[in-house]
Amino acid sequence: MSVKPPTDRSNLRKSWLDILAVTTWGILLLKYAIDGTLYILIHPSYYLLVTVTGACLLTIGLWQSWRLYRGNIATATEQHSSLLPTGAASMLLLGTAIAGLIITPKLFTSNAAIQRGVSAEAVTVTRSQAKAFKTNTKPESRTLVDWKRTLANYPEPDAYLGQTANINGFVIYPKELPANYLLLSRFVITCCAADAYPISLPIKFTGDRQTYPQDSWLQVKGKASVETISGTRQLVITATDLKSIPAPKNPYQE
């Protein structure tokens, strides 16, 4: 059984479909770069690469469109074996790019943090007698991730008693926390949103929880203390000042 070769018209349609898919992806990547969406999708190290890629795809698409319009591109007539019908791959790419233009990516919320394993137990290893411990970073200059890394290196909470904290993140209220505690959380990203994972510190505060809704962003100033939560001694930041802030342009910490 012979396979009927595609007509010039069908080849022309496929060429235009390929060009449209490439051009739309270029537009999508540049849109994400311009409106800041890249900040919630990938690590900052890749911003320039993605932006340049978008510009290249758009340039190639426009150039190829001009050449095809002027008849300077010969449409392919060779037959190739494929699991997908002719033009299906380009249609899939085009559909994905259009969906990206229509659907706006959202920040991770407390639900995502809980699903990915955020916990009120900041550190569970303690010693009966704390030894001296010093770091070169001033406590008030530590970000939330700096506190977590410092605790990972030296998890004895008594070593940090009285140290000043000035951190920000979004609010989570796990079921196991008493009413006067919240988790201040951030997502840490290494490559893209798919590998982001949550970190958190317990915050002890006074007042009504309704003042600090879940998923709202706070700047927390306070002192490090040691509390027993759910039977575990751990570091807690006792807040002296809680201030609502807008979600940052880059919600992740590296």
FENGINOR-V319126 format. One record per pair of residues at least 12 apart in sequence whose C-alpha atoms are under 10 Angstrom apart, sorted by the first residue. I is the first residue (numbers start at 1). J is the second residue. Records with the same first field share a line. If there is no record, write none. Layout:
I->J ; J
This chain:
3->79
4->79
5->77 ; 78 ; 79
6->76 ; 77 ; 78 ; 79 ; 86
7->77
8->74 ; 75 ; 76 ; 77
9->75
10->75 ; 77 ; 86 ; 87
11->74 ; 75 ; 76 ; 77 ; 86 ; 87
12->68 ; 73 ; 74 ; 75 ; 76
13->75 ; 87
14->75 ; 76 ; 86 ; 87 ; 88 ; 90 ; 91
15->64 ; 65 ; 68 ; 73 ; 74 ; 75 ; 76 ; 87 ; 90
16->61 ; 64 ; 65 ; 68 ; 69 ; 75 ; 90
17->87 ; 88 ; 89 ; 90 ; 91 ; 93 ; 94
18->61 ; 64 ; 65 ; 87 ; 88 ; 89 ; 90 ; 91 ; 93 ; 94
19->57 ; 58 ; 60 ; 61 ; 62 ; 63 ; 64 ; 65 ; 68 ; 90 ; 94
20->58 ; 61 ; 62 ; 64 ; 65 ; 90 ; 91 ; 93 ; 94
21->57 ; 58 ; 61 ; 89 ; 90 ; 91 ; 92 ; 93 ; 94 ; 95 ; 96 ; 97 ; 98
22->54 ; 56 ; 57 ; 58 ; 59 ; 60 ; 61 ; 62 ; 64 ; 90 ; 93 ; 94 ; 97
23->54 ; 55 ; 56 ; 57 ; 58 ; 59 ; 60 ; 61 ; 62 ; 63 ; 64 ; 65 ; 94 ; 97
24->54 ; 57 ; 58 ; 61 ; 93 ; 94 ; 95 ; 96 ; 97 ; 98 ; 100 ; 101
25->53 ; 54 ; 55 ; 57 ; 58 ; 61 ; 93 ; 94 ; 95 ; 96 ; 97 ; 98 ; 100 ; 101
26->50 ; 51 ; 52 ; 53 ; 54 ; 55 ; 56 ; 57 ; 58 ; 59 ; 60 ; 61 ; 97
27->54 ; 55 ; 57 ; 58 ; 59 ; 97 ; 98 ; 101
28->54 ; 58 ; 97 ; 98 ; 99 ; 100 ; 101 ; 102
29->50 ; 51 ; 52 ; 53 ; 54 ; 55 ; 57 ; 58 ; 97 ; 100 ; 101
30->50 ; 51 ; 52 ; 53 ; 54 ; 55 ; 57 ; 58
31->51 ; 54 ; 100 ; 101
32->47 ; 50 ; 51 ; 54 ; 100 ; 101 ; 104 ; 105
33->47 ; 48 ; 50 ; 51 ; 52 ; 54
34->51
36->249 ; 250
37->104 ; 105 ; 106 ; 107 ; 249 ; 250
38->50 ; 51 ; 105 ; 192 ; 193 ; 249 ; 250
39->107 ; 192 ; 193 ; 248 ; 249 ; 250 ; 251 ; 252
40->105 ; 106 ; 107 ; 108 ; 189 ; 192 ; 193 ; 249 ; 250 ; 251 ; 252
41->105 ; 106 ; 107 ; 189 ; 191 ; 192 ; 193 ; 194 ; 196 ; 250 ; 252
42->189 ; 190 ; 191 ; 192 ; 193 ; 194 ; 195 ; 196 ; 250 ; 252
43->188 ; 189 ; 190 ; 191 ; 192 ; 193 ; 196 ; 250 ; 252 ; 253 ; 254
44->189 ; 190 ; 191 ; 192 ; 250 ; 252 ; 254
45->190 ; 191
46->191 ; 192
107->187 ; 193 ; 215 ; 247 ; 250 ; 251 ; 252
108->170 ; 186 ; 187 ; 193 ; 196 ; 198 ; 215 ; 251 ; 252
109->170 ; 171 ; 172 ; 185 ; 186 ; 187 ; 214 ; 215 ; 216
110->170 ; 171 ; 172 ; 173 ; 174 ; 183 ; 185 ; 186 ; 198 ; 214 ; 215 ; 216
111->172 ; 214 ; 215
112->187 ; 197 ; 198
113->172 ; 185 ; 186 ; 187 ; 196 ; 197 ; 198 ; 199 ; 200
114->172 ; 173 ; 174 ; 198
115->197 ; 198
116->196 ; 197 ; 198 ; 199
117->197 ; 198 ; 199
118->172 ; 174 ; 183 ; 185 ; 186 ; 187 ; 197 ; 198 ; 199 ; 200 ; 201
119->172 ; 174 ; 176 ; 177 ; 183 ; 185 ; 198 ; 199 ; 200 ; 201 ; 202
120->172 ; 173 ; 174 ; 175 ; 176 ; 177 ; 181 ; 182 ; 183 ; 184 ; 199 ; 200 ; 201 ; 202 ; 203 ; 229 ; 230 ; 232 ; 234 ; 236
121->183 ; 200 ; 201 ; 202 ; 228 ; 229 ; 230 ; 232 ; 233 ; 234 ; 235 ; 236
122->147 ; 148 ; 151 ; 152 ; 155 ; 157 ; 183 ; 199 ; 200 ; 201 ; 202 ; 232 ; 233 ; 234 ; 235 ; 236
123->148 ; 151 ; 152 ; 154 ; 155 ; 156 ; 157 ; 201 ; 232 ; 233 ; 234 ; 235
124->155 ; 156 ; 157 ; 232 ; 233 ; 234 ; 235
125->151 ; 152 ; 154 ; 155 ; 156 ; 157 ; 232 ; 233 ; 234
126->154 ; 155 ; 156 ; 157 ; 158 ; 232 ; 233 ; 234
127->155 ; 156 ; 157 ; 158
128->156 ; 158
129->156 ; 158 ; 159
130->155 ; 156 ; 157 ; 158 ; 159 ; 160
131->154 ; 156 ; 158 ; 159
132->158 ; 159 ; 160
133->154 ; 156 ; 159 ; 160
134->154 ; 159 ; 160
135->150
137->150
138->163 ; 164 ; 165
139->160 ; 162 ; 163 ; 164 ; 165 ; 166 ; 223 ; 224
140->163 ; 164 ; 165 ; 166 ; 167 ; 221 ; 222 ; 223
141->164 ; 165 ; 166 ; 167
142->164 ; 165 ; 166 ; 167
143->165 ; 166 ; 167 ; 168 ; 169 ; 253
144->165 ; 166 ; 167 ; 168 ; 169 ; 184 ; 185 ; 186 ; 199 ; 200 ; 201 ; 253
145->167 ; 185 ; 186 ; 187 ; 188 ; 198 ; 199 ; 200 ; 201 ; 252 ; 253 ; 254
146->167 ; 253 ; 254
147->165 ; 167 ; 199 ; 200 ; 201
148->199 ; 200 ; 201
151->235
155->234 ; 235
156->226 ; 233 ; 234 ; 235
157->224 ; 225 ; 226 ; 227 ; 233 ; 234 ; 235 ; 236
158->224 ; 225 ; 226 ; 227 ; 233 ; 234 ; 235
159->224 ; 225 ; 226 ; 235
160->223 ; 224 ; 225 ; 226 ; 235 ; 236
161->223 ; 224 ; 225 ; 226 ; 235 ; 236 ; 237
162->222 ; 223 ; 224 ; 225 ; 226 ; 237 ; 238
163->222 ; 223 ; 224 ; 225 ; 237
164->221 ; 222 ; 223 ; 224 ; 237 ; 238 ; 239
165->220 ; 221 ; 222 ; 223 ; 224 ; 237 ; 238 ; 239 ; 240
166->219 ; 220 ; 221 ; 222 ; 223 ; 237 ; 239 ; 241
167->184 ; 185 ; 201 ; 218 ; 219 ; 220 ; 221 ; 222 ; 237
168->184 ; 185 ; 186 ; 217 ; 218 ; 219 ; 220 ; 221 ; 242 ; 243 ; 244 ; 245 ; 247 ; 248
169->183 ; 184 ; 185 ; 186 ; 187 ; 199 ; 200 ; 201 ; 215 ; 216 ; 217 ; 218 ; 219 ; 220 ; 244 ; 245 ; 247 ; 248 ; 251 ; 252 ; 253
170->182 ; 183 ; 184 ; 185 ; 186 ; 187 ; 200 ; 212 ; 213 ; 214 ; 215 ; 216 ; 217 ; 218 ; 219 ; 244 ; 245 ; 246 ; 247 ; 251
171->183 ; 184 ; 185 ; 186 ; 200 ; 203 ; 212 ; 213 ; 214 ; 215 ; 216 ; 217 ; 218
172->184 ; 185 ; 200 ; 202 ; 212 ; 213 ; 214 ; 215 ; 216 ; 217
173->202 ; 209 ; 213 ; 214 ; 215
174->214
176->229 ; 230
177->202 ; 229 ; 230
178->204 ; 229 ; 230
179->204 ; 205 ; 206 ; 207 ; 208 ; 209
180->203 ; 204 ; 205 ; 206 ; 207 ; 208 ; 209
181->202 ; 203 ; 204 ; 205 ; 206 ; 209 ; 229 ; 236 ; 237 ; 238 ; 239
182->200 ; 201 ; 202 ; 203 ; 204 ; 205 ; 209 ; 212 ; 214
183->199 ; 200 ; 201 ; 202 ; 203 ; 204 ; 214 ; 236 ; 237
184->199 ; 200 ; 201 ; 202 ; 203 ; 214 ; 215 ; 216 ; 217 ; 218 ; 219 ; 220 ; 237
185->198 ; 199 ; 200 ; 201 ; 202 ; 215 ; 217 ; 218
186->198 ; 199 ; 200 ; 201 ; 217 ; 251 ; 252 ; 253
187->199 ; 200 ; 251 ; 252 ; 253 ; 254
188->251 ; 252 ; 253 ; 254
189->251 ; 252 ; 253 ; 254
190->252 ; 253 ; 254
191->254
193->252
196->252 ; 253 ; 254
197->252
198->252 ; 253
199->253
201->234 ; 235 ; 236 ; 237
202->227 ; 229 ; 234 ; 235 ; 236 ; 237 ; 238
203->220 ; 221 ; 222 ; 223 ; 224 ; 225 ; 235 ; 236 ; 237 ; 238 ; 239
204->222 ; 223 ; 224 ; 225 ; 227 ; 236 ; 237 ; 238 ; 239 ; 240
205->220 ; 222 ; 237 ; 238 ; 239 ; 240 ; 241 ; 242
206->238 ; 239 ; 240 ; 241 ; 242
211->242 ; 244
212->242 ; 243 ; 244
213->244
215->247
216->244 ; 245 ; 246 ; 247
217->243 ; 244 ; 245 ; 246 ; 247 ; 248
218->241 ; 242 ; 243 ; 244 ; 245 ; 246 ; 247
219->239 ; 241 ; 242 ; 243 ; 244 ; 245 ; 246
220->237 ; 238 ; 239 ; 240 ; 241 ; 242 ; 243 ; 244
221->237 ; 238 ; 239 ; 240 ; 241 ; 242 ; 243
222->236 ; 237 ; 238 ; 239 ; 240 ; 241 ; 242
223->236 ; 237 ; 238 ; 239 ; 240
224->236 ; 237 ; 238 ; 239
225->237 ; 238
226->238
